């Protein structure tokens, strides 16, 4: 496996790992495990010390759309296991002694250098104030990789994750500094007209992005809203 900075999968072709059929292991689970074990982004994350393959989704979006820059303050919603915090902390050059990146998740997370981590459910009433208290000013960027646990029913999963996206968007509009950016996970499947209308009222540009690190067969998309207009845009 290549450890360079080129595209995932570059270099000598790796042997494909196959998972043997075992009693009690569903075919769908075996296929997922094989895909995970052979995923070049998983290999790259392991080689480069990243918490998850999802780190490359944020990195690729930022490479193209330039939403992170040195000196920015960032809030990361649904931060576990910490891949987005790692990317954000590196790109805004967050000081480990006075972090300008704050992540929140109800799941346990190992410390991330340059990020303050709040173990808490973002849907709790006290969460927004606790997040802001950890920053020295309003955030320049609000990130959300939150997704509800999947049920296997595509429509239900979409609606549950869209609710989290809407809550994250409301939070972003309430706390971002003028000119700031909002990036959040969503799923293909409609039922987001009101959310898109709200974002278009409050940001200079709004569009969907799907970074190369998102698997081609995945229904996930990211909503990117750039250039917050400020309170007057509400």
C-alpha positions in Angstrom: 0.0 0.0 0.0 1.2 3.4 -0.9 1.7 5.8 2.1 2.2 8.9 -0.1 -0.2 11.8 -0.4 -1.6 10.7 -3.8 -5.0 9.4 -4.5 -6.3 6.5 -2.4 -5.4 3.2 -4.0 -2.4 4.6 -5.9 0.6 2.4 -6.1 0.8 -1.4 -6.3 -2.5 -3.1 -6.4 -3.4 -4.7 -3.0 -4.7 -8.2 -2.7 -8.4 -8.3 -2.1 -9.3 -9.5 1.4 -12.3 -11.9 1.5 -14.3 -12.8 4.6 -15.2 -16.5 4.9 -18.8 -17.5 5.3 -19.5 -18.1 9.0 -22.6 -19.4 10.8 -24.4 -16.4 12.2 -22.8 -13.9 9.9 -25.4 -12.5 7.5 -24.4 -12.1 3.8 -25.0 -8.4 4.0 -22.7 -8.1 7.0 -20.0 -10.1 5.3 -20.2 -7.9 2.2 -19.9 -4.8 4.4 -16.9 -6.2 6.2 -15.2 -7.1 2.9 -15.8 -3.6 1.5 -14.5 -2.1 4.7 -11.3 -4.2 4.8 -10.6 -3.4 1.1 -11.5 0.3 1.3 -8.4 2.4 0.3 -9.6 5.2 2.5 -9.6 2.9 5.5 -6.1 1.8 4.7 -5.0 5.4 4.3 -6.6 6.4 7.6 -4.8 3.6 9.4 -1.5 4.6 7.8 -1.8 8.3 8.5 -3.2 8.1 12.0 -6.6 9.5 11.2 -9.5 8.5 13.4 -11.8 7.5 10.5 -12.1 7.4 6.7 -14.7 10.3 7.2 -11.7 12.6 7.8 -11.0 12.5 4.0 -14.6 13.6 3.2 -14.0 16.9 5.1 -10.5 17.3 3.7 -11.7 16.8 0.1 -14.6 19.2 0.6 -12.2 21.8 2.0 -9.7 21.3 -0.7 -12.3 22.3 -3.3 -14.5 24.8 -1.4 -12.0 26.4 1.0 -14.1 26.6 4.2 -11.3 26.2 6.7 -8.4 28.7 7.2 -5.9 29.5 9.8 -7.3 31.4 12.8 -10.9 30.2 12.3 -13.1 29.0 15.1 -14.9 25.7 14.4 -17.7 23.7 16.0 -18.1 20.0 15.1 -21.4 18.4 15.8 -21.5 14.6 16.1 -17.7 14.6 16.3 -16.9 10.9 17.3 -14.6 9.3 16.6 -12.8 12.5 15.9 -11.7 12.5 12.2 -13.3 15.9 11.4 -11.8 17.4 14.5 -8.4 16.3 13.4 -8.7 17.8 10.0 -10.3 21.1 11.3 -7.7 21.5 14.1 -4.8 21.0 11.6 -6.2 23.4 8.9 -7.2 26.2 11.3 -3.9 25.7 13.2 -5.7 25.4 16.5 -3.5 25.9 19.6 -3.7 22.8 21.8 -3.4 25.1 24.9 -6.3 27.2 23.7 -8.3 25.2 21.2 -10.3 27.0 18.5 -12.1 23.7 17.5 -14.8 22.3 19.7 -16.4 18.9 19.1 -19.5 17.4 20.7 -20.8 13.8 20.8 -22.6 11.6 23.3 -20.1 8.8 22.4 -16.8 8.5 24.2 -13.9 10.0 22.2 -10.1 9.9 22.8 -8.6 13.4 23.1 -7.8 15.2 19.8 -4.8 17.6 20.0 -6.1 21.1 19.2 -9.7 20.4 19.9 -11.9 20.6 23.0 -14.3 17.7 23.3 -17.7 17.9 25.0 -19.3 14.6 25.9 -22.9 15.4 25.6 -25.9 14.9 23.3 -26.2 18.0 21.1 -30.0 17.7 21.3 -29.9 18.5 25.0 -31.2 22.1 25.8 -27.9 23.1 27.5 -25.6 21.9 24.7 -25.5 25.0 22.5 -24.5 27.3 25.4 -21.9 24.7 26.6 -20.3 24.6 23.2 -20.1 28.4 22.8 -18.6 28.7 26.3 -15.6 26.7 25.1 -14.9 29.1 22.2 -13.4 32.6 22.6 -16.0 34.0 20.1 -18.6 33.1 17.6 -17.7 30.2 15.2 -16.6 30.8 11.7 -17.6 27.3 10.7 -20.3 24.9 12.0 -19.8 21.3 10.8 -22.2 18.4 11.3 -21.6 14.8 10.5 -24.5 13.7 12.7 -26.6 10.9 11.4 -29.3 8.9 13.2 -28.7 5.2 13.7 -30.0 3.4 10.6 -33.1 1.3 10.6 -32.6 -0.2 7.1 -35.7 1.7 5.9 -34.3 4.3 3.5 -37.2 6.8 3.9 -37.1 6.6 7.7 -33.4 6.9 7.9 -33.5 10.0 5.6 -36.2 11.7 7.7 -34.4 11.1 11.0 -31.1 12.4 9.7 -32.8 15.4 8.0 -34.1 16.3 11.5 -30.6 16.4 12.8 -29.5 18.4 9.8 -32.3 20.9 10.4 -31.4 21.3 14.1 -27.8 21.8 13.1 -28.8 24.4 10.6 -30.9 26.3 13.1 -27.9 26.3 15.5 -25.5 27.5 12.8 -27.8 30.4 11.8 -28.0 31.4 15.5 -24.3 31.4 16.2 -22.2 31.9 13.1 -20.3 35.1 12.5 -21.1 37.0 9.3 -19.3 35.4 6.4 -19.2 32.0 8.1 -19.9 28.6 6.6 -22.1 25.6 7.4 -21.6 22.0 6.3 -23.8 19.1 7.2 -24.6 15.5 6.3 -27.9 14.7 4.7 -29.3 11.8 2.6 -30.7 11.7 -0.9 -34.5 11.4 -0.7 -36.2 14.8 -0.8 -38.2 16.3 2.1 -35.7 19.2 2.5 -37.4 22.1 0.6 -37.9 24.2 3.7 -34.4 23.6 4.9 -32.9 24.7 1.6 -35.1 27.8 1.5 -34.0 28.8 5.0 -30.3 28.3 4.1 -30.7 30.3 0.9 -32.2 33.2 2.8 -29.3 33.2 5.2 -26.2 32.3 3.1 -24.7 33.6 -0.1 -24.6 30.2 -1.7 -26.1 26.8 -0.9 -25.5 23.5 -2.8 -25.0 19.8 -2.4 -21.5 18.2 -2.5 -20.4 14.6 -2.6 -16.7 14.2 -2.0 -14.8 11.2 -3.6 -14.4 9.7 -0.2 -18.1 9.1 0.0 -18.8 5.7 -1.4 -20.4 5.8 -4.8 -23.3 3.6 -3.7 -24.0 5.6 -0.6 -27.0 7.9 -0.5 -25.2 10.4 1.7 -24.7 14.0 0.5 -23.4 17.1 2.2 -25.2 20.4 2.3 -22.7 23.3 2.1 -23.9 26.8 2.8 -21.2 29.5 2.4 -21.1 33.2 3.3 -23.5 33.7 6.2 -25.4 36.9 5.8 -25.8 37.6 9.5 -28.9 38.2 11.5 -30.4 40.4 8.9 -30.7 37.4 6.6 -33.2 35.6 8.9 
